[in-house]
Amino acid sequence: MSILRADLPRWRHSKRIDSDGTPGSYEVADTPEGRFGGESSEYRRLGPVNGFFAHRSDGLWCEGVRVADLASAHGTPVYIYSQGALEWRLNRIQKAFAGLQPLVCYSIKANGNLSLLRILAEHGSGFDIVSGGELYRVLKAGADPDKVVYAGVGKSAKEIREAIQAGIFQFNVESPSELKAIDRLAGELGARVRVALRLNPDVDARTHAKTTTAKKETKFGIPLDEAHDLFAGRGSFPNVDLNGVHLHLGSPIYTVEPYRVALAKMADFIPRVRQTGAVVETLNMGGGYCISYDGREVITPFDYADVIVPAVRELNCRLILEPGRYIVGNAAILVARVLYLKEGWAGRRFVICDAAMNDLLRPALYEAYHHIWPLEGPPSPVFFQGSGNHLKKVDVVGPICESSDVFARDRELPSLEEGDLLAVFSAGAYGLSMSSNYNGRLRPPEVLVAGDESRVIRKRETYQDLVRGEV
Ligand code: LLP
């Protein structure tokens, strides 16, 4: 894997070395490539620092807005989104798979903000939902129900009824009991519903244990033989059109191999099912398409498409995709302010910032790596040639009363001062959507940047929000 910096030769920055040997100010030249909208290599827009979030001489910019100005205007912590990045990423998926004209259903669990959903819907996206709450969100965002698919192992009768009444495209059913329930509820409502069976193909996607979903010991999907029998016995479900299969292998997946293995299993399974006279019209490959969190080059939607498109064409199915992280992950940052610097035992340095695990849970829950860098000063040597000898190892932590409230341990960062602003990159997916009010903390606002304009797409919570509904 190569480091992004090789792809950024046009980011000229001259480094001034101060008399004590530490780098002084950087002059980062503005180039068309460094500005939003410029065409350049695939990678530079895939990493956390990309054409939409870019360091310039006066700090980090999101498209045409200086991030520090947004932090002053809206306070910290604050999530900042780039509309350009969001649209570009949806477009990459659409382009990569264009040969099959897939139904792309953005997985809204990654980030369900109404404004983001509206933008994606306007660009033709459908949606993958997993609850009545997510159905409410997509309908409120103006989504076309005919482009909505609904997965999840525990849909309640109320949720199933609501989805039938909304006229969604398809249920992804995860057990025989759920299939019976959907058939019964559809009958009661006088409806006929489209169903795909979510399969458990027993494929190891080699991702974090907590986001592994296709191995046989997980709760997801139906074992292949049992699914085969459900297709063969489809006549027992008169209110259901059982006509698709669904897979979701895990998240994130950094190689195409698991998709290849799962599709090889489908090349056996789908013809076997068809021999029973069943129709398999749709093949939903789920999500899991990776992003770069640390600047290293990762595979792109085109690499996944190279494996998926020919196999699905061979099976003569309509392709459905459910990307979440790929679309929104590197389209946002979380900005925090350094509250205090503190030294612990044996010189351990803590940078205590005003964002915490309640705002972005991934590092605490999965030991996930997020690139962190000050908004101002020299850009990171991970992305730009430059010396790292001015860096110090610190732990970046939040104010929550848990020792897991750590964004980064032993992370090399430039000298920081209390009051400095930090960007936590790649925060768009599973950031705000997994946030909470733990420790009585108010969820941060979300600000969307488009060109040189910005608007609040979710307000900062208030103390009143914390107790709403309590008696
Ligand atoms: N489809 C289904 C059925 C899913 O369960 C998921 C994610 C997706 C699609 C979207 O996967 P993506 O394209 O975003 O990889 N909280 C974890 C990720 C959990 C993913 C759960 N399912 C994280 O922060 O890494």
Residues whose N, C-alpha, C, O or C-beta is under 5 A from the ligand:
A	BS01	LLP	S107 A110 A151 T211 H248 G250 S251 P252 G286 G287 G288 Y289 E322 P323 G324 R325 Y326 R362 A429 Y430
